[in-house]
Structures are given as structure tokens and as C-alpha cells.
Amino acid sequence: MGREFSRSGTLRRMELLFWELWSDGVPVQVAAERCEVSATAARTWVRRRGGVRPRHLVVAGAGTRSRALSEAEREEIALGLASGRSLREIARQLGRAPSTISREVARNRLSRVQAGRDHAAAGRSGPVIFYRAGVAQFRAETRRRRPKDRKLAVRPDLAAVVHDGLVQRWSPRQIAASMRRAHPERPELWVSHETIYQCLYVQGRGGLRRDLHSALRTGRALRRPHASSGGRRGGGIAGAISISERPAEAGDRAVPGHWEGDLIIGKDGRTAIGTLVERATRYCLLLHLPHRHGAEQVRDAMITTIATLPTHLWRSLTWDRGIEMARHREITIATGLPIYFADPHSPWQRGSNENTNGLLRQYFPKGTDLSVHTREHLDAVAIELNGRPRQTLDWASPAQAMNKLLSEPFNTTGVAFTP
């Protein structure tokens, strides 16, 4: 039995080391070799956990103590309260933060009826104490028991709301925020975005069909460490006006009407869809380019699309230095819209557009033929995307923000936009 226990402890240490390496972005094969386990076993760990590190493999470092209070510490808290010491004094004695002691007492405080009954049964005299170390320890051990029923597994009504949001391609964070916003006074109807991810990634968590992961932005069934993204193409365009000359009001998003644009490229670079994003509202418009995406086609699509919104909502446009904007002067002459160009290999200068293009890849995956999408389909995608709540808009949607601009008088001098 001792040998089995030793083998189990060794395996736990190997798995712990593997998850440390995985969290740092080390590939499975390399991490398995460093842990001296087979790649098959390592892949099984990742697949079963959905790429999520198990909580029981998070340990305190050498020389540190557990974040959880021990039974002895709870006894000291009970004695301290009985002797009339303040929570700060008790915290100082235990070497804990006052907030830790305060939460412990509030979480495990007995009701007035229960405390009075215990007090009378023990035949005590003096003030009634509402904190008992034994009761607190029992409650803590009960809360720590695993596995626990997940909120979405025991609340089908919440799972249905999450399901509907995923089907509409909302992100888990958008779903969680919208539920809080819809029921601000009812925490029982809230669910965190991490809970949604856990239900999708980890087998056996329940509440959601695991195949719903395909509705996520990445479409992945496993959680993977973040990887840095590289730069984008750059080049020179005749007569290009640098972004450094763009009005300062466009930089802080205080005044609506400043746009960012780019192309989403399809299979083998032969097809494309144009994207325009308003910086203040994140409202998106799509350019239909069914045959080619040269300078002439982009020019004609731009002029047609600009005419769909009032002229006061077109103050500037920022594009990258792709050759598709070689006719930018003709667009400016036809619409009066000044066009500025970002620096080469600087996608962060068009952050709103880059983010929106990432969202659009849910609808238009890389390596696919984009010419098959009709004008009607592009409009439907834009409506769905503009209907998603956004954190940067205090969880309003771009469509709501744009409707507010269109329904209220517009101040041409520029006022701060609040959704």
C-alpha cells in the first residue's frame, strides 16, 4: 500500500509539472518529455480537462500556508470573539488580513435563534456568541467537497438563456454581463463567464451541450494559453495621409463619426469582404465585393455604403496601407470623407476594426471562398453582430448606440458619447 501511495504521489507531481508547463504555453509533446510521461497520457489529461488546469493541482509554494483557515485558527477566532476582542485584533494575532476574518465571521455567523438555543443548552451566562468554531469548520468542509453541482446543471432556466446566447454567437462574457444587467437585483439569475467556459470545456460539468463550443469565437473545444499575434502587411500608397495628421478628436472616441476600415481576405487571397467600424459606437458596416477587391471595386462599394448614413456621421476613415485603397482620393472627392492611413505593421492603430474582424471570422472562416455570400447575407451578419452587447459600451449594443445617435439631435461641435 505504501508503494501505491508513493506511485500516486509521483504521478501527481508529474501532472502538476505538466500543467505548469502547459499554462506557460509549452506544447504538449515538449511538456510530456520534460515530465517524463508519454505524450498520449499528457494529451488525455488535456482532453479530459478541456485544457483547464484542475483546481486540486494548485498548491501553495514552499514555506507558505494555505489560504483557507484551519480548524485551530477558527478556534482562536471563537475565543477572541468570546473575550470581546475586535476583528482587527484577532486578525493581527493570527497574521491574517482583517477582511479574511470579517468574511469568515459573516459567512459562518449563526442565526439569533440557533445561537440562543445553543447558549441555553450549554447553560452559559453572559452575552450570546454568534460564531462557533465547530460549526464554521463543518460548513467550510461542506463547501469544499468536490465534485459540486454546477449552476447550469441544476438550473435549466439559466442553461437555456446561456444556450440561446451562444447560438446567437454571443461570447460567454457578453452573456454573463447581459444576465446581470437584465436582473440587477437577483444574483441567483447571474452566471459568470468562467462558469460557461468550464461547462463547455470540461467533460462532465453538465448544463450545456459540449458541441456548443463551435459557437465560440475560436471554435475550439480546448482552452489554450494565449499566443502573441504577428504584424500585418504594409506598403506605400500615393498621396496617403498619415494617421498622425488625423484630428485629435478621433483618438479619444469622444466624437462619433470616425471610422476604421479593412478587408477580410478569403481563400488564396482571391476573395474579400470590406469592413467599416465606427470608433465610438463599434457599429459595423460590410462592403460587398463578390467578384474582385481591387481599388475600383473598393471605391465603388465605399461610395455606395457611405450614402446609407447621414453625412454628419462620416468625419474620417482610417485604413491600413493595402493597395485596395489606391483610389482613396476619388472616394474623398465623391463623399467628402477624409481618409487617413495607419503606419505599416501597426494594427493597434485600428484596434476597433481588428477586433471586429476577429468577430467576423466566426461567420467568414479563414481559407473559405467569400464570394459565395450575398448582399442579403452580409446585411444579416451585420445586424446580428451589431446586436451583441459590448463591454466597452457598458453592455449596450452597437445598434443601440447608433440608434441613439440617429434619434437625438447631433452636436456638430462634438460632445462626449455615452451609450
HELIX and SHEET records of a PDB file:
HELIX    1   1 GLY A    2  SER A   23  1                                  22    
HELIX    2   2 VAL A   28  CYS A   35  1                                   8    
HELIX    3   3 ALA A   39  ARG A   49  1                                  11    
HELIX    4   4 ARG A   55  LEU A   57  5                                   3    
HELIX    5   5 GLU A   71  ALA A   82  1                                  12    
HELIX    6   6 LEU A   87  LEU A   94  1                                   8    
HELIX    7   7 PRO A   98  ARG A  107  1                                  10    
HELIX    8   8 ARG A  112  ALA A  121  1                                  10    
HELIX    9   9 ALA A  133  ARG A  144  1                                  12    
HELIX   10  10 LYS A  151  VAL A  154  1                                   4    
HELIX   11  11 PRO A  156  VAL A  167  1                                  12    
HELIX   12  12 PRO A  172  ALA A  182  1                                  11    
HELIX   13  13 PRO A  187  LEU A  189  5                                   3    
HELIX   14  14 HIS A  193  TYR A  201  1                                   9    
HELIX   15  15 ARG A  210  ALA A  215  5                                   6    
HELIX   16  16 ILE A  243  GLU A  245  5                                   3    
HELIX   17  17 ALA A  248  ALA A  250  5                                   3    
HELIX   18  18 LYS A  267  GLY A  269  5                                   3    
HELIX   19  19 ALA A  295  ILE A  306  1                                  12    
HELIX   20  20 THR A  311  LEU A  313  5                                   3    
HELIX   21  21 ILE A  323  MET A  325  5                                   3    
HELIX   22  22 HIS A  328  THR A  335  1                                   8    
HELIX   23  23 PRO A  347  ARG A  350  5                                   4    
HELIX   24  24 GLY A  351  LEU A  360  1                                  10    
HELIX   25  25 LEU A  370  VAL A  372  5                                   3    
HELIX   26  26 ARG A  375  ASN A  386  1                                  12    
HELIX   27  27 GLN A  391  LEU A  393  5                                   3    
HELIX   28  28 PRO A  398  SER A  407  1                                  10    
SHEET    1   A 5 CYS A 284  LEU A 287  0                                        
SHEET    2   A 5 ALA A 272  GLU A 278 -1                                        
SHEET    3   A 5 HIS A 258  ILE A 265 -1                                        
SHEET    4   A 5 SER A 316  TRP A 319  1                                        
SHEET    5   A 5 ILE A 339  PHE A 341  1                                        
END                                                                             
